[in-house]
Amino acid sequence: MTTAQPTPVESAPIFDADQHMYETPDALTRYLPEQYKRDVQFVQVGRHTRIAIRGKITEYIPNPTFERVAAPGAWEKYYSGDNPDGLTLRELTGKPIESAPAFREPSARVDALDRQGVDECFIYPTLANLVEHSAAEEPELVLAIMHALNRWMLDAWSYNYQNRLFPTPVVSLALVDDARRELEYVVANGAKAIVIKPAPVKGLHGWRSPALPEFDPFWRDLQDAGIAVALHASQPPLSDYADRWDPPQTNDFRSVGPLRQVLLGHREISDMVAALICQGTLSRFPKLRIASIESGASWIRGLIEDLELAYRQMPQQFDEDPVQVFRRNCWVSPFWEGSVAQVVDWLGWDKVMFGSDYPHPEGMTEPKGYYKYAEDMDEKRARDFMGDNARRLLGIPVRNPDGDEAPALP
C-alpha cells in the first residue's frame, strides 16, 4: 500500500503572518498614568463586563476580559461561505470556552505552535482594535493607552520570544514626535515589527492623513530602523458614514448586516495604501516594508485600477509609477478563504503571505486547517506563501534550502 506523500503546501515550514493574543484585563491599565485611569474602565452591564473608553461603553469587542472566548475557528463555515442555514455569528459561536494558556502567554503558545507544526508567527494584540477608534478625539489619551499596552506586552510576551513569536507593539501617529518616541522605545526593546491602524489620525490640529510630509520624520525613523509595519484591520474609521445608511442597534461587530458589510468592505486598508502611494510616502522612503493583515485581497484590483487611471490622468503628480510602488513596498496576507492566485496576479509571488487568524473565531481551528482550502503550488511557491515571504518581510533568513534562488514553475 502506497503512503500518500504530503503536498508542497503541507511540507512547507510555516510562518503564520496573522495570529493574536488575548490580553489580560490589566493590559491597558497596568502602566496607564493616573490622570487617565478614569478614561479606561471595565464596567458591569447586567451579567456582562464591558469596556468604557472616555465614559462611553463599547460593545465592539463583546467580552474584553477574554476570560471566556469563542473557540478558534467557530465561524469558519460563515467565512468560507458554507452557511446554508443563514446562522448569525452569535449562533455559530456556540458555547464559549475558557481562555487557554496559549492564548494568554508565550511559553504555552510556543508549545501550541509545536503541536500545530508552525515555526514562527506574528502575534497581534486584540484590544488595540477598539482603543484608537474609541479614544481618537483625545490624542494624548490614545498615546498614553498605546504606551501602556506596549509596556504590558513587553512584560507579558516580549517583542521577540525565542525567535518564534514576534508580538507587534502598536504605534499611533496622532502626534508625530510622540510616535517617534514610541518607535524608539519599542525598537530599543527588540521589536521586529509594529502595527499601525490604517486610518487618518486625529492630532491637535484635526484629522490628517499619516502619509502627509509632516509625518516624514516618523517614516524616516522607521525606514532607518529597518523593521516592518503591519496595517491590521481594526474598528472601521468609516463607521459613522455607514451608520447614516444603516443605523445600528449595537456596535458589536458580530451583528453587522449585509449593507454595512458592502459599504465598508475594506475601504480602510485600500485608502491607507492609496495615501502612502499618492501622497508620496513610499517614494520618499522606498525601503519601507508594509503589510496588509486581515483585510483580505478583494480591494487590490480596484486600487490598482484607480492608481493606473490617476497615473494616466496626472502623471506629473507622481515621482514614479504608483502600481510599481505598490508592488515594491507592500505585502498582503489574504483571508484564508480567499484566492492566493489573485494576489499573485496583482502583486507577484514574493508579496503574498499565509495567515490563519488563530485563535480568533473567524480564523481556523488550527493553522494547518488551511490545507483543505489550499490551491496548487510548486515547492518554491508553497514555501514562499506558507512562510518565506513573511520571513522576507521581517528580514530573517528564508527556510528554502535553495534560498531565494530556488527555481519555480512559471
Sequence and secondary structure as in RCSB ss.txt:
>XXXX:A:sequence
MTTAQPTPVESAPIFDADQHMYETPDALTRYLPEQYKRDVQFVQVGRHTRIAIRGKITEYIPNPTFERVAAPGAW
EKYYSGDNPDGLTLRELTGKPIESAPAFREPSARVDALDRQGVDECFIYPTLANLVEHSAAEEPELVLAIMHALN
RWMLDAWSYNYQNRLFPTPVVSLALVDDARRELEYVVANGAKAIVIKPAPVKGLHGWRSPALPEFDPFWRDLQDA
GIAVALHASQPPLSDYADRWDPPQTNDFRSVGPLRQVLLGHREISDMVAALICQGTLSRFPKLRIASIESGASWI
RGLIEDLELAYRQMPQQFDEDPVQVFRRNCWVSPFWEGSVAQVVDWLGWDKVMFGSDYPHPEGMTEPKGYYKYAE
DMDEKRARDFMGDNARRLLGIPVRNPDGDEAPALP
>XXXX:A:secstr
       HHHHS EEEEEEE    GGGTTTT  GGGGGGEEEEEETTEEEEEETTEEE SSS TT SEE  TTTT
HHHHTT  TT   HHHHH S EE  HHHH HHHHHHHHHHHTEEEEEEE STHHHHHHHTTT HHHHHHHHHHHH
HHHHHHT SSBTTTEEE  B   SSHHHHHHHHHHHHHTT SEEEE SS EEETTEEE TTSGGGHHHHHHHHHH
T EEEEE  S TTHHHHHHHS  S   GGG  HHHHHHHTTHHHHHHHHHHHHTSHHHHSTT  EEEESS SHHH
HHHHHHHHHHHHH GGG SS HHHHHHHHEEEE  TTS HHHHHHHH GGGB     BTSTTS SSGGGGGGG  
   HHHHHIIIIIHHHHHHT     TTGGG     
